[in-house]
Amino acid sequence: MSGTVNKVILIGHLGDEVKVHYFEGGGAIGRFPIATNETYTNKQTGEKVTNTDWHNVVVRNKAAEICEKYLKKGDKVYVEGRLKNRQWQGEDGNMRYTTEVHVQDFTFLNTKTESGTMNTAQPGNQQASTPESAKPANTVSEPDADDDLPF
């Protein structure tokens, strides 16, 4: 394979509120942490062990505004993007490094009863779509009364 791939998919819970910084030109950048968990049973003790990993997530422009408006700490979210490494010099003169997930697509996974909203956004085209109803994703809608199709 001659090409390379830089793709990250995470499903996790927000560890803090979305913090958005607005720029003079109208752009925005939002940052928030996502926690993902791994649970297993320790074979020696029989005890359940949960390991939590934290991921720094970055969203831009309209997607940042949507996340700021609809997401809150504890909400479950699906994010898809790419890893980017940054470095900068801290106030103490030492070099600092971080790895971030720069989001290209995301979906809010909480239902209306869990968070009060349920939206889907695709930052690639900077548009958000809101379902007609805020039913949980696994429910089936009733057919229309005037629908006379046999299937």
Contacts in CASP RR format, 6 or more apart in sequence:
PFRMAT RR
TARGET T0000
AUTHOR 0000-0000-0000
METHOD contacts of the structure
MODEL  1
MSGTVNKVILIGHLGDEVKVHYFEGGGAIGRFPIATNETYTNKQTGEKVT
NTDWHNVVVRNKAAEICEKYLKKGDKVYVEGRLKNRQWQGEDGNMRYTTE
VHVQDFTFLNTKTESGTMNTAQPGNQQASTPESAKPANTVSEPDADDDLP
F
6 82 0 8 1.000
6 83 0 8 1.000
7 80 0 8 1.000
7 81 0 8 1.000
7 82 0 8 1.000
8 79 0 8 1.000
8 80 0 8 1.000
8 81 0 8 1.000
8 82 0 8 1.000
8 83 0 8 1.000
8 101 0 8 1.000
9 78 0 8 1.000
9 79 0 8 1.000
9 80 0 8 1.000
9 81 0 8 1.000
10 34 0 8 1.000
10 36 0 8 1.000
10 55 0 8 1.000
10 57 0 8 1.000
10 78 0 8 1.000
10 79 0 8 1.000
10 80 0 8 1.000
10 101 0 8 1.000
11 36 0 8 1.000
11 76 0 8 1.000
11 77 0 8 1.000
11 78 0 8 1.000
11 109 0 8 1.000
12 34 0 8 1.000
12 35 0 8 1.000
12 36 0 8 1.000
12 37 0 8 1.000
12 76 0 8 1.000
12 77 0 8 1.000
12 78 0 8 1.000
13 34 0 8 1.000
13 35 0 8 1.000
13 74 0 8 1.000
13 75 0 8 1.000
13 76 0 8 1.000
13 77 0 8 1.000
14 32 0 8 1.000
14 33 0 8 1.000
14 34 0 8 1.000
14 35 0 8 1.000
14 71 0 8 1.000
14 72 0 8 1.000
14 73 0 8 1.000
14 74 0 8 1.000
14 75 0 8 1.000
14 77 0 8 1.000
15 32 0 8 1.000
15 33 0 8 1.000
15 34 0 8 1.000
15 35 0 8 1.000
15 54 0 8 1.000
15 73 0 8 1.000
15 74 0 8 1.000
16 32 0 8 1.000
16 33 0 8 1.000
16 73 0 8 1.000
17 32 0 8 1.000
17 71 0 8 1.000
17 72 0 8 1.000
17 73 0 8 1.000
18 30 0 8 1.000
18 31 0 8 1.000
18 32 0 8 1.000
18 59 0 8 1.000
18 64 0 8 1.000
18 67 0 8 1.000
18 68 0 8 1.000
18 71 0 8 1.000
19 30 0 8 1.000
19 31 0 8 1.000
19 32 0 8 1.000
20 28 0 8 1.000
20 29 0 8 1.000
20 30 0 8 1.000
20 31 0 8 1.000
20 64 0 8 1.000
20 65 0 8 1.000
20 67 0 8 1.000
20 68 0 8 1.000
21 28 0 8 1.000
21 29 0 8 1.000
21 30 0 8 1.000
22 28 0 8 1.000
23 29 0 8 1.000
27 60 0 8 1.000
27 61 0 8 1.000
28 60 0 8 1.000
28 61 0 8 1.000
28 62 0 8 1.000
28 64 0 8 1.000
28 65 0 8 1.000
29 58 0 8 1.000
29 59 0 8 1.000
29 60 0 8 1.000
29 61 0 8 1.000
29 64 0 8 1.000
30 58 0 8 1.000
30 59 0 8 1.000
30 60 0 8 1.000
30 64 0 8 1.000
30 67 0 8 1.000
30 68 0 8 1.000
31 56 0 8 1.000
31 57 0 8 1.000
31 58 0 8 1.000
31 59 0 8 1.000
32 57 0 8 1.000
32 67 0 8 1.000
32 71 0 8 1.000
33 54 0 8 1.000
33 55 0 8 1.000
33 56 0 8 1.000
33 57 0 8 1.000
34 54 0 8 1.000
34 55 0 8 1.000
34 57 0 8 1.000
34 77 0 8 1.000
34 79 0 8 1.000
34 101 0 8 1.000
35 52 0 8 1.000
35 53 0 8 1.000
35 54 0 8 1.000
35 55 0 8 1.000
36 52 0 8 1.000
36 53 0 8 1.000
36 55 0 8 1.000
37 50 0 8 1.000
37 51 0 8 1.000
37 52 0 8 1.000
37 53 0 8 1.000
38 50 0 8 1.000
38 51 0 8 1.000
38 53 0 8 1.000
39 48 0 8 1.000
39 49 0 8 1.000
39 50 0 8 1.000
39 51 0 8 1.000
40 48 0 8 1.000
40 49 0 8 1.000
41 47 0 8 1.000
41 48 0 8 1.000
41 49 0 8 1.000
42 48 0 8 1.000
42 49 0 8 1.000
55 101 0 8 1.000
56 98 0 8 1.000
56 99 0 8 1.000
56 100 0 8 1.000
56 101 0 8 1.000
57 79 0 8 1.000
57 100 0 8 1.000
57 101 0 8 1.000
57 103 0 8 1.000
58 84 0 8 1.000
58 100 0 8 1.000
58 101 0 8 1.000
58 102 0 8 1.000
58 103 0 8 1.000
59 67 0 8 1.000
59 103 0 8 1.000
59 106 0 8 1.000
59 123 0 8 1.000
60 102 0 8 1.000
60 103 0 8 1.000
60 123 0 8 1.000
61 123 0 8 1.000
61 126 0 8 1.000
62 123 0 8 1.000
62 126 0 8 1.000
62 127 0 8 1.000
62 128 0 8 1.000
63 103 0 8 1.000
63 106 0 8 1.000
63 121 0 8 1.000
63 123 0 8 1.000
63 124 0 8 1.000
63 126 0 8 1.000
66 119 0 8 1.000
66 121 0 8 1.000
66 128 0 8 1.000
67 106 0 8 1.000
67 121 0 8 1.000
70 108 0 8 1.000
70 115 0 8 1.000
70 117 0 8 1.000
70 119 0 8 1.000
71 77 0 8 1.000
71 108 0 8 1.000
72 115 0 8 1.000
75 108 0 8 1.000
75 109 0 8 1.000
75 110 0 8 1.000
75 114 0 8 1.000
75 115 0 8 1.000
76 108 0 8 1.000
76 109 0 8 1.000
76 110 0 8 1.000
76 114 0 8 1.000
77 106 0 8 1.000
77 107 0 8 1.000
77 108 0 8 1.000
77 109 0 8 1.000
78 106 0 8 1.000
78 107 0 8 1.000
78 109 0 8 1.000
79 101 0 8 1.000
79 103 0 8 1.000
79 105 0 8 1.000
79 106 0 8 1.000
80 103 0 8 1.000
80 104 0 8 1.000
80 105 0 8 1.000
80 106 0 8 1.000
81 101 0 8 1.000
81 102 0 8 1.000
81 103 0 8 1.000
81 104 0 8 1.000
81 105 0 8 1.000
82 101 0 8 1.000
82 102 0 8 1.000
82 104 0 8 1.000
83 99 0 8 1.000
83 100 0 8 1.000
83 101 0 8 1.000
83 102 0 8 1.000
84 99 0 8 1.000
84 100 0 8 1.000
84 101 0 8 1.000
84 102 0 8 1.000
85 97 0 8 1.000
85 98 0 8 1.000
85 99 0 8 1.000
85 100 0 8 1.000
86 97 0 8 1.000
86 98 0 8 1.000
86 99 0 8 1.000
86 100 0 8 1.000
87 95 0 8 1.000
87 96 0 8 1.000
87 97 0 8 1.000
87 98 0 8 1.000
88 95 0 8 1.000
88 96 0 8 1.000
89 95 0 8 1.000
89 96 0 8 1.000
90 96 0 8 1.000
103 123 0 8 1.000
104 123 0 8 1.000
104 124 0 8 1.000
105 122 0 8 1.000
105 123 0 8 1.000
105 124 0 8 1.000
106 121 0 8 1.000
106 122 0 8 1.000
106 123 0 8 1.000
107 120 0 8 1.000
107 121 0 8 1.000
108 115 0 8 1.000
108 117 0 8 1.000
108 118 0 8 1.000
108 119 0 8 1.000
108 120 0 8 1.000
108 121 0 8 1.000
109 137 0 8 1.000
110 116 0 8 1.000
110 117 0 8 1.000
110 118 0 8 1.000
111 118 0 8 1.000
111 134 0 8 1.000
111 135 0 8 1.000
111 136 0 8 1.000
111 137 0 8 1.000
112 118 0 8 1.000
112 134 0 8 1.000
112 135 0 8 1.000
112 136 0 8 1.000
113 136 0 8 1.000
116 134 0 8 1.000
117 134 0 8 1.000
118 131 0 8 1.000
118 134 0 8 1.000
118 137 0 8 1.000
119 128 0 8 1.000
119 129 0 8 1.000
119 130 0 8 1.000
119 131 0 8 1.000
120 128 0 8 1.000
120 129 0 8 1.000
120 130 0 8 1.000
120 131 0 8 1.000
121 127 0 8 1.000
121 128 0 8 1.000
121 129 0 8 1.000
122 128 0 8 1.000
122 129 0 8 1.000
133 141 0 8 1.000
135 141 0 8 1.000
END
